[in-house]
Structures are given as structure tokens and as C-alpha cells.
Amino acid sequence: MQKDEKHGKCPNCTRIMGLTKHHLVPKVKGGKEGPIMWICRDCHSQLHVLYDNNFLRDFRSTKIEVLADPAMRKFGKFAAKQSGGIKKRAPKMMSKLENRIIEHYDPKRDVFELIAGLANELANADFKVEIIPGTLRGSMPYIIIDNFLIQFKDDEFVCNSNKRFKLSDPNVFEDIIAYVKNNQTNIHP
């Protein structure tokens, strides 16, 4: 075994096998000397398939956050039934951003990230976008695009208080962009 490997029980899938060192803050994001966890190669690989380094640094930087992650728990249950290493993984059906939004929405941390992600997608679709951060009394941030007000409430985006887009829809950003394009009355150059 190499110095970055040891034998033991994987805390995610509970299999006893070779474990690899996972830097809870990715090395490329400043975590070279930071906290680590020991996890099997399959679970470690799956973690990096699911999430990019920025998301791991910001939202999965503790052992508890990694082990409580719904997608990792699901993979751990699958892996626990396998003997030895896993040769084939199921193909990803959603982008990392869509998977993150659907599987890991935490209202205390992710609302601004959701709004910022949607605003970025709208800006990439050539809309003039303004993000309003909310008030000190706890109102959520929202987006203004021409004659549209887009807010995030109760696990859905709401456009102008009437059109709702469920967060559970894997195409939620694309659907909102199409709705705004089809109902736009005053497009800025």
C-alpha cells in the first residue's frame, strides 16, 4: 500500500477494503494540509464524479457533510452490496449544477447560490439581470429581468408571483429561460 492508502472499513459503504485519503478541502483549493477522511476508492471516485472542487470546498468540507449527503448515501448502499471494486458506474443523467440543486438544497446556505446560478444562466442567454440581495428582515434574494421578478420560495422559483417552476425538475433553469424568452415584452439590447 502507498502512504496515502490504508486498509479498513469505509465510513460510507461500510465495506472493509483499501481506503484512500480524501482531502475534505480539495488540495487545489487550499486543503493540502487540511482535514482528511479515509474512504474507499469507489466512494472517493463517486464523490468527485458528483461534485466539482468548488462545491466540495464550500458545501462538503466536513466528514459529516460528506456522509450525510443523499447521493453519497445512495451510492454507499449500492456499493455495500458489491464484492470488491465497482467496475461500472451508472451514467450521470444531470449536470453537476442540476444535481447539486435537486439533491442538496439547504435553505440556510444555498438560496443565494441558487439565485446566482439562475442569474448566471440568464445572463449567458443575453438577458440583462439584476440580483437584489434581500433585506435585513430576512427576505430572500431575487432577480429582476426587465418586467420579470423571479424569487425562490418553498422549493420552487416563482416568476411574477404566478408562474412556478419546481426545483425537482432537472430542466428548471432551461424552463425558466424559455418562459422568460417567450413572455418578454421589453428586451434590452
MODELLER restraints for C-alpha pairs under 7 A, 6 or more apart:
rsr = mdl.restraints
at = mdl.atoms
rsr.add(forms.Gaussian(group=physical.xy_distance, feature=features.Distance(at['CA:4:A'], at['CA:20:A']), mean=5.99, stdev=0.5))
rsr.add(forms.Gaussian(group=physical.xy_distance, feature=features.Distance(at['CA:4:A'], at['CA:21:A']), mean=5.65, stdev=0.5))
rsr.add(forms.Gaussian(group=physical.xy_distance, feature=features.Distance(at['CA:5:A'], at['CA:18:A']), mean=6.60, stdev=0.5))
rsr.add(forms.Gaussian(group=physical.xy_distance, feature=features.Distance(at['CA:5:A'], at['CA:19:A']), mean=5.47, stdev=0.5))
rsr.add(forms.Gaussian(group=physical.xy_distance, feature=features.Distance(at['CA:5:A'], at['CA:20:A']), mean=4.69, stdev=0.5))
rsr.add(forms.Gaussian(group=physical.xy_distance, feature=features.Distance(at['CA:5:A'], at['CA:21:A']), mean=6.46, stdev=0.5))
rsr.add(forms.Gaussian(group=physical.xy_distance, feature=features.Distance(at['CA:6:A'], at['CA:18:A']), mean=5.59, stdev=0.5))
rsr.add(forms.Gaussian(group=physical.xy_distance, feature=features.Distance(at['CA:6:A'], at['CA:19:A']), mean=5.19, stdev=0.5))
rsr.add(forms.Gaussian(group=physical.xy_distance, feature=features.Distance(at['CA:6:A'], at['CA:20:A']), mean=6.71, stdev=0.5))
rsr.add(forms.Gaussian(group=physical.xy_distance, feature=features.Distance(at['CA:7:A'], at['CA:17:A']), mean=5.51, stdev=0.5))
rsr.add(forms.Gaussian(group=physical.xy_distance, feature=features.Distance(at['CA:7:A'], at['CA:18:A']), mean=4.30, stdev=0.5))
rsr.add(forms.Gaussian(group=physical.xy_distance, feature=features.Distance(at['CA:7:A'], at['CA:19:A']), mean=5.60, stdev=0.5))
rsr.add(forms.Gaussian(group=physical.xy_distance, feature=features.Distance(at['CA:8:A'], at['CA:16:A']), mean=5.20, stdev=0.5))
rsr.add(forms.Gaussian(group=physical.xy_distance, feature=features.Distance(at['CA:8:A'], at['CA:17:A']), mean=5.59, stdev=0.5))
rsr.add(forms.Gaussian(group=physical.xy_distance, feature=features.Distance(at['CA:8:A'], at['CA:18:A']), mean=6.29, stdev=0.5))
rsr.add(forms.Gaussian(group=physical.xy_distance, feature=features.Distance(at['CA:8:A'], at['CA:19:A']), mean=6.44, stdev=0.5))
rsr.add(forms.Gaussian(group=physical.xy_distance, feature=features.Distance(at['CA:9:A'], at['CA:15:A']), mean=5.49, stdev=0.5))
rsr.add(forms.Gaussian(group=physical.xy_distance, feature=features.Distance(at['CA:9:A'], at['CA:16:A']), mean=4.20, stdev=0.5))
rsr.add(forms.Gaussian(group=physical.xy_distance, feature=features.Distance(at['CA:9:A'], at['CA:17:A']), mean=6.38, stdev=0.5))
rsr.add(forms.Gaussian(group=physical.xy_distance, feature=features.Distance(at['CA:10:A'], at['CA:16:A']), mean=6.31, stdev=0.5))
rsr.add(forms.Gaussian(group=physical.xy_distance, feature=features.Distance(at['CA:10:A'], at['CA:19:A']), mean=6.72, stdev=0.5))
rsr.add(forms.Gaussian(group=physical.xy_distance, feature=features.Distance(at['CA:10:A'], at['CA:39:A']), mean=5.02, stdev=0.5))
rsr.add(forms.Gaussian(group=physical.xy_distance, feature=features.Distance(at['CA:10:A'], at['CA:40:A']), mean=5.48, stdev=0.5))
rsr.add(forms.Gaussian(group=physical.xy_distance, feature=features.Distance(at['CA:11:A'], at['CA:39:A']), mean=6.46, stdev=0.5))
rsr.add(forms.Gaussian(group=physical.xy_distance, feature=features.Distance(at['CA:12:A'], at['CA:67:A']), mean=6.05, stdev=0.5))
rsr.add(forms.Gaussian(group=physical.xy_distance, feature=features.Distance(at['CA:12:A'], at['CA:73:A']), mean=6.74, stdev=0.5))
rsr.add(forms.Gaussian(group=physical.xy_distance, feature=features.Distance(at['CA:12:A'], at['CA:76:A']), mean=5.32, stdev=0.5))
rsr.add(forms.Gaussian(group=physical.xy_distance, feature=features.Distance(at['CA:13:A'], at['CA:76:A']), mean=3.97, stdev=0.5))
rsr.add(forms.Gaussian(group=physical.xy_distance, feature=features.Distance(at['CA:13:A'], at['CA:77:A']), mean=6.09, stdev=0.5))
rsr.add(forms.Gaussian(group=physical.xy_distance, feature=features.Distance(at['CA:13:A'], at['CA:79:A']), mean=5.86, stdev=0.5))
rsr.add(forms.Gaussian(group=physical.xy_distance, feature=features.Distance(at['CA:13:A'], at['CA:80:A']), mean=5.01, stdev=0.5))
rsr.add(forms.Gaussian(group=physical.xy_distance, feature=features.Distance(at['CA:14:A'], at['CA:80:A']), mean=6.39, stdev=0.5))
rsr.add(forms.Gaussian(group=physical.xy_distance, feature=features.Distance(at['CA:15:A'], at['CA:80:A']), mean=6.00, stdev=0.5))
rsr.add(forms.Gaussian(group=physical.xy_distance, feature=features.Distance(at['CA:17:A'], at['CA:40:A']), mean=6.92, stdev=0.5))
rsr.add(forms.Gaussian(group=physical.xy_distance, feature=features.Distance(at['CA:18:A'], at['CA:40:A']), mean=6.07, stdev=0.5))
rsr.add(forms.Gaussian(group=physical.xy_distance, feature=features.Distance(at['CA:19:A'], at['CA:38:A']), mean=5.68, stdev=0.5))
rsr.add(forms.Gaussian(group=physical.xy_distance, feature=features.Distance(at['CA:19:A'], at['CA:39:A']), mean=4.99, stdev=0.5))
rsr.add(forms.Gaussian(group=physical.xy_distance, feature=features.Distance(at['CA:19:A'], at['CA:40:A']), mean=4.22, stdev=0.5))
rsr.add(forms.Gaussian(group=physical.xy_distance, feature=features.Distance(at['CA:19:A'], at['CA:41:A']), mean=6.27, stdev=0.5))
rsr.add(forms.Gaussian(group=physical.xy_distance, feature=features.Distance(at['CA:20:A'], at['CA:38:A']), mean=5.49, stdev=0.5))
rsr.add(forms.Gaussian(group=physical.xy_distance, feature=features.Distance(at['CA:20:A'], at['CA:39:A']), mean=5.46, stdev=0.5))
rsr.add(forms.Gaussian(group=physical.xy_distance, feature=features.Distance(at['CA:20:A'], at['CA:40:A']), mean=5.71, stdev=0.5))
rsr.add(forms.Gaussian(group=physical.xy_distance, feature=features.Distance(at['CA:20:A'], at['CA:41:A']), mean=5.95, stdev=0.5))
rsr.add(forms.Gaussian(group=physical.xy_distance, feature=features.Distance(at['CA:21:A'], at['CA:36:A']), mean=6.38, stdev=0.5))
rsr.add(forms.Gaussian(group=physical.xy_distance, feature=features.Distance(at['CA:21:A'], at['CA:37:A']), mean=5.93, stdev=0.5))
rsr.add(forms.Gaussian(group=physical.xy_distance, feature=features.Distance(at['CA:21:A'], at['CA:38:A']), mean=4.84, stdev=0.5))
rsr.add(forms.Gaussian(group=physical.xy_distance, feature=features.Distance(at['CA:21:A'], at['CA:39:A']), mean=6.56, stdev=0.5))
rsr.add(forms.Gaussian(group=physical.xy_distance, feature=features.Distance(at['CA:22:A'], at['CA:36:A']), mean=5.44, stdev=0.5))
rsr.add(forms.Gaussian(group=physical.xy_distance, feature=features.Distance(at['CA:22:A'], at['CA:37:A']), mean=5.29, stdev=0.5))
rsr.add(forms.Gaussian(group=physical.xy_distance, feature=features.Distance(at['CA:22:A'], at['CA:38:A']), mean=6.06, stdev=0.5))
rsr.add(forms.Gaussian(group=physical.xy_distance, feature=features.Distance(at['CA:22:A'], at['CA:39:A']), mean=6.76, stdev=0.5))
rsr.add(forms.Gaussian(group=physical.xy_distance, feature=features.Distance(at['CA:22:A'], at['CA:44:A']), mean=6.85, stdev=0.5))
rsr.add(forms.Gaussian(group=physical.xy_distance, feature=features.Distance(at['CA:23:A'], at['CA:31:A']), mean=6.45, stdev=0.5))
rsr.add(forms.Gaussian(group=physical.xy_distance, feature=features.Distance(at['CA:23:A'], at['CA:34:A']), mean=6.93, stdev=0.5))
rsr.add(forms.Gaussian(group=physical.xy_distance, feature=features.Distance(at['CA:23:A'], at['CA:35:A']), mean=6.21, stdev=0.5))
rsr.add(forms.Gaussian(group=physical.xy_distance, feature=features.Distance(at['CA:23:A'], at['CA:36:A']), mean=4.44, stdev=0.5))
rsr.add(forms.Gaussian(group=physical.xy_distance, feature=features.Distance(at['CA:23:A'], at['CA:37:A']), mean=6.64, stdev=0.5))
rsr.add(forms.Gaussian(group=physical.xy_distance, feature=features.Distance(at['CA:24:A'], at['CA:35:A']), mean=5.82, stdev=0.5))
rsr.add(forms.Gaussian(group=physical.xy_distance, feature=features.Distance(at['CA:24:A'], at['CA:36:A']), mean=5.29, stdev=0.5))
rsr.add(forms.Gaussian(group=physical.xy_distance, feature=features.Distance(at['CA:24:A'], at['CA:37:A']), mean=6.86, stdev=0.5))
rsr.add(forms.Gaussian(group=physical.xy_distance, feature=features.Distance(at['CA:24:A'], at['CA:61:A']), mean=4.63, stdev=0.5))
rsr.add(forms.Gaussian(group=physical.xy_distance, feature=features.Distance(at['CA:24:A'], at['CA:62:A']), mean=6.01, stdev=0.5))
rsr.add(forms.Gaussian(group=physical.xy_distance, feature=features.Distance(at['CA:25:A'], at['CA:31:A']), mean=4.50, stdev=0.5))
rsr.add(forms.Gaussian(group=physical.xy_distance, feature=features.Distance(at['CA:25:A'], at['CA:34:A']), mean=6.61, stdev=0.5))
rsr.add(forms.Gaussian(group=physical.xy_distance, feature=features.Distance(at['CA:25:A'], at['CA:56:A']), mean=6.71, stdev=0.5))
rsr.add(forms.Gaussian(group=physical.xy_distance, feature=features.Distance(at['CA:25:A'], at['CA:57:A']), mean=4.83, stdev=0.5))
rsr.add(forms.Gaussian(group=physical.xy_distance, feature=features.Distance(at['CA:25:A'], at['CA:61:A']), mean=5.43, stdev=0.5))
rsr.add(forms.Gaussian(group=physical.xy_distance, feature=features.Distance(at['CA:26:A'], at['CA:53:A']), mean=6.07, stdev=0.5))
rsr.add(forms.Gaussian(group=physical.xy_distance, feature=features.Distance(at['CA:26:A'], at['CA:57:A']), mean=6.32, stdev=0.5))
rsr.add(forms.Gaussian(group=physical.xy_distance, feature=features.Distance(at['CA:37:A'], at['CA:63:A']), mean=6.57, stdev=0.5))
rsr.add(forms.Gaussian(group=physical.xy_distance, feature=features.Distance(at['CA:42:A'], at['CA:85:A']), mean=6.64, stdev=0.5))
rsr.add(forms.Gaussian(group=physical.xy_distance, feature=features.Distance(at['CA:42:A'], at['CA:86:A']), mean=6.46, stdev=0.5))
rsr.add(forms.Gaussian(group=physical.xy_distance, feature=features.Distance(at['CA:47:A'], at['CA:72:A']), mean=6.92, stdev=0.5))
rsr.add(forms.Gaussian(group=physical.xy_distance, feature=features.Distance(at['CA:50:A'], at['CA:96:A']), mean=6.23, stdev=0.5))
rsr.add(forms.Gaussian(group=physical.xy_distance, feature=features.Distance(at['CA:51:A'], at['CA:96:A']), mean=6.12, stdev=0.5))
rsr.add(forms.Gaussian(group=physical.xy_distance, feature=features.Distance(at['CA:60:A'], at['CA:66:A']), mean=5.43, stdev=0.5))
rsr.add(forms.Gaussian(group=physical.xy_distance, feature=features.Distance(at['CA:67:A'], at['CA:73:A']), mean=6.65, stdev=0.5))
rsr.add(forms.Gaussian(group=physical.xy_distance, feature=features.Distance(at['CA:70:A'], at['CA:103:A']), mean=6.76, stdev=0.5))
rsr.add(forms.Gaussian(group=physical.xy_distance, feature=features.Distance(at['CA:94:A'], at['CA:170:A']), mean=6.90, stdev=0.5))
rsr.add(forms.Gaussian(group=physical.xy_distance, feature=features.Distance(at['CA:98:A'], at['CA:170:A']), mean=6.05, stdev=0.5))
rsr.add(forms.Gaussian(group=physical.xy_distance, feature=features.Distance(at['CA:102:A'], at['CA:167:A']), mean=6.17, stdev=0.5))
rsr.add(forms.Gaussian(group=physical.xy_distance, feature=features.Distance(at['CA:102:A'], at['CA:168:A']), mean=5.45, stdev=0.5))
rsr.add(forms.Gaussian(group=physical.xy_distance, feature=features.Distance(at['CA:112:A'], at['CA:141:A']), mean=6.44, stdev=0.5))
rsr.add(forms.Gaussian(group=physical.xy_distance, feature=features.Distance(at['CA:115:A'], at['CA:142:A']), mean=6.68, stdev=0.5))
rsr.add(forms.Gaussian(group=physical.xy_distance, feature=features.Distance(at['CA:118:A'], at['CA:173:A']), mean=6.27, stdev=0.5))
rsr.add(forms.Gaussian(group=physical.xy_distance, feature=features.Distance(at['CA:119:A'], at['CA:129:A']), mean=6.40, stdev=0.5))
rsr.add(forms.Gaussian(group=physical.xy_distance, feature=features.Distance(at['CA:119:A'], at['CA:143:A']), mean=6.94, stdev=0.5))
rsr.add(forms.Gaussian(group=physical.xy_distance, feature=features.Distance(at['CA:122:A'], at['CA:177:A']), mean=6.36, stdev=0.5))
rsr.add(forms.Gaussian(group=physical.xy_distance, feature=features.Distance(at['CA:123:A'], at['CA:129:A']), mean=6.18, stdev=0.5))
rsr.add(forms.Gaussian(group=physical.xy_distance, feature=features.Distance(at['CA:128:A'], at['CA:145:A']), mean=6.14, stdev=0.5))
rsr.add(forms.Gaussian(group=physical.xy_distance, feature=features.Distance(at['CA:128:A'], at['CA:188:A']), mean=6.66, stdev=0.5))
rsr.add(forms.Gaussian(group=physical.xy_distance, feature=features.Distance(at['CA:129:A'], at['CA:143:A']), mean=6.83, stdev=0.5))
rsr.add(forms.Gaussian(group=physical.xy_distance, feature=features.Distance(at['CA:129:A'], at['CA:144:A']), mean=6.05, stdev=0.5))
rsr.add(forms.Gaussian(group=physical.xy_distance, feature=features.Distance(at['CA:129:A'], at['CA:145:A']), mean=5.12, stdev=0.5))
rsr.add(forms.Gaussian(group=physical.xy_distance, feature=features.Distance(at['CA:130:A'], at['CA:143:A']), mean=5.68, stdev=0.5))
rsr.add(forms.Gaussian(group=physical.xy_distance, feature=features.Distance(at['CA:130:A'], at['CA:144:A']), mean=5.20, stdev=0.5))
rsr.add(forms.Gaussian(group=physical.xy_distance, feature=features.Distance(at['CA:130:A'], at['CA:145:A']), mean=6.59, stdev=0.5))
rsr.add(forms.Gaussian(group=physical.xy_distance, feature=features.Distance(at['CA:131:A'], at['CA:142:A']), mean=5.82, stdev=0.5))
rsr.add(forms.Gaussian(group=physical.xy_distance, feature=features.Distance(at['CA:131:A'], at['CA:143:A']), mean=4.58, stdev=0.5))
rsr.add(forms.Gaussian(group=physical.xy_distance, feature=features.Distance(at['CA:131:A'], at['CA:144:A']), mean=6.41, stdev=0.5))
rsr.add(forms.Gaussian(group=physical.xy_distance, feature=features.Distance(at['CA:132:A'], at['CA:141:A']), mean=5.50, stdev=0.5))
rsr.add(forms.Gaussian(group=physical.xy_distance, feature=features.Distance(at['CA:132:A'], at['CA:142:A']), mean=5.33, stdev=0.5))
rsr.add(forms.Gaussian(group=physical.xy_distance, feature=features.Distance(at['CA:132:A'], at['CA:143:A']), mean=6.12, stdev=0.5))
rsr.add(forms.Gaussian(group=physical.xy_distance, feature=features.Distance(at['CA:133:A'], at['CA:141:A']), mean=4.25, stdev=0.5))
rsr.add(forms.Gaussian(group=physical.xy_distance, feature=features.Distance(at['CA:133:A'], at['CA:142:A']), mean=6.61, stdev=0.5))
rsr.add(forms.Gaussian(group=physical.xy_distance, feature=features.Distance(at['CA:134:A'], at['CA:140:A']), mean=5.05, stdev=0.5))
rsr.add(forms.Gaussian(group=physical.xy_distance, feature=features.Distance(at['CA:134:A'], at['CA:141:A']), mean=4.37, stdev=0.5))
rsr.add(forms.Gaussian(group=physical.xy_distance, feature=features.Distance(at['CA:134:A'], at['CA:142:A']), mean=6.99, stdev=0.5))
rsr.add(forms.Gaussian(group=physical.xy_distance, feature=features.Distance(at['CA:142:A'], at['CA:150:A']), mean=5.71, stdev=0.5))
rsr.add(forms.Gaussian(group=physical.xy_distance, feature=features.Distance(at['CA:142:A'], at['CA:151:A']), mean=4.70, stdev=0.5))
rsr.add(forms.Gaussian(group=physical.xy_distance, feature=features.Distance(at['CA:143:A'], at['CA:149:A']), mean=5.81, stdev=0.5))
rsr.add(forms.Gaussian(group=physical.xy_distance, feature=features.Distance(at['CA:143:A'], at['CA:150:A']), mean=5.05, stdev=0.5))
rsr.add(forms.Gaussian(group=physical.xy_distance, feature=features.Distance(at['CA:143:A'], at['CA:151:A']), mean=6.56, stdev=0.5))
rsr.add(forms.Gaussian(group=physical.xy_distance, feature=features.Distance(at['CA:144:A'], at['CA:150:A']), mean=6.42, stdev=0.5))
rsr.add(forms.Gaussian(group=physical.xy_distance, feature=features.Distance(at['CA:146:A'], at['CA:186:A']), mean=6.33, stdev=0.5))
rsr.add(forms.Gaussian(group=physical.xy_distance, feature=features.Distance(at['CA:146:A'], at['CA:187:A']), mean=6.89, stdev=0.5))
rsr.add(forms.Gaussian(group=physical.xy_distance, feature=features.Distance(at['CA:148:A'], at['CA:159:A']), mean=6.51, stdev=0.5))
rsr.add(forms.Gaussian(group=physical.xy_distance, feature=features.Distance(at['CA:148:A'], at['CA:160:A']), mean=5.89, stdev=0.5))
rsr.add(forms.Gaussian(group=physical.xy_distance, feature=features.Distance(at['CA:149:A'], at['CA:159:A']), mean=5.67, stdev=0.5))
rsr.add(forms.Gaussian(group=physical.xy_distance, feature=features.Distance(at['CA:149:A'], at['CA:160:A']), mean=5.09, stdev=0.5))
rsr.add(forms.Gaussian(group=physical.xy_distance, feature=features.Distance(at['CA:150:A'], at['CA:157:A']), mean=6.59, stdev=0.5))
rsr.add(forms.Gaussian(group=physical.xy_distance, feature=features.Distance(at['CA:150:A'], at['CA:158:A']), mean=5.54, stdev=0.5))
rsr.add(forms.Gaussian(group=physical.xy_distance, feature=features.Distance(at['CA:150:A'], at['CA:159:A']), mean=4.51, stdev=0.5))
rsr.add(forms.Gaussian(group=physical.xy_distance, feature=features.Distance(at['CA:150:A'], at['CA:160:A']), mean=6.36, stdev=0.5))
rsr.add(forms.Gaussian(group=physical.xy_distance, feature=features.Distance(at['CA:151:A'], at['CA:157:A']), mean=5.63, stdev=0.5))
rsr.add(forms.Gaussian(group=physical.xy_distance, feature=features.Distance(at['CA:151:A'], at['CA:158:A']), mean=5.24, stdev=0.5))
rsr.add(forms.Gaussian(group=physical.xy_distance, feature=features.Distance(at['CA:151:A'], at['CA:159:A']), mean=6.64, stdev=0.5))
rsr.add(forms.Gaussian(group=physical.xy_distance, feature=features.Distance(at['CA:152:A'], at['CA:158:A']), mean=6.09, stdev=0.5))
rsr.add(forms.Gaussian(group=physical.xy_distance, feature=features.Distance(at['CA:155:A'], at['CA:166:A']), mean=6.55, stdev=0.5))
rsr.add(forms.Gaussian(group=physical.xy_distance, feature=features.Distance(at['CA:155:A'], at['CA:167:A']), mean=5.58, stdev=0.5))
rsr.add(forms.Gaussian(group=physical.xy_distance, feature=features.Distance(at['CA:156:A'], at['CA:164:A']), mean=6.45, stdev=0.5))
rsr.add(forms.Gaussian(group=physical.xy_distance, feature=features.Distance(at['CA:156:A'], at['CA:165:A']), mean=5.37, stdev=0.5))
rsr.add(forms.Gaussian(group=physical.xy_distance, feature=features.Distance(at['CA:156:A'], at['CA:166:A']), mean=4.46, stdev=0.5))
rsr.add(forms.Gaussian(group=physical.xy_distance, feature=features.Distance(at['CA:156:A'], at['CA:167:A']), mean=4.97, stdev=0.5))
rsr.add(forms.Gaussian(group=physical.xy_distance, feature=features.Distance(at['CA:157:A'], at['CA:164:A']), mean=5.78, stdev=0.5))
rsr.add(forms.Gaussian(group=physical.xy_distance, feature=features.Distance(at['CA:157:A'], at['CA:165:A']), mean=5.10, stdev=0.5))
rsr.add(forms.Gaussian(group=physical.xy_distance, feature=features.Distance(at['CA:157:A'], at['CA:166:A']), mean=6.60, stdev=0.5))
rsr.add(forms.Gaussian(group=physical.xy_distance, feature=features.Distance(at['CA:158:A'], at['CA:164:A']), mean=4.57, stdev=0.5))
rsr.add(forms.Gaussian(group=physical.xy_distance, feature=features.Distance(at['CA:158:A'], at['CA:165:A']), mean=6.40, stdev=0.5))
rsr.add(forms.Gaussian(group=physical.xy_distance, feature=features.Distance(at['CA:165:A'], at['CA:172:A']), mean=6.38, stdev=0.5))
rsr.add(forms.Gaussian(group=physical.xy_distance, feature=features.Distance(at['CA:166:A'], at['CA:172:A']), mean=6.85, stdev=0.5))
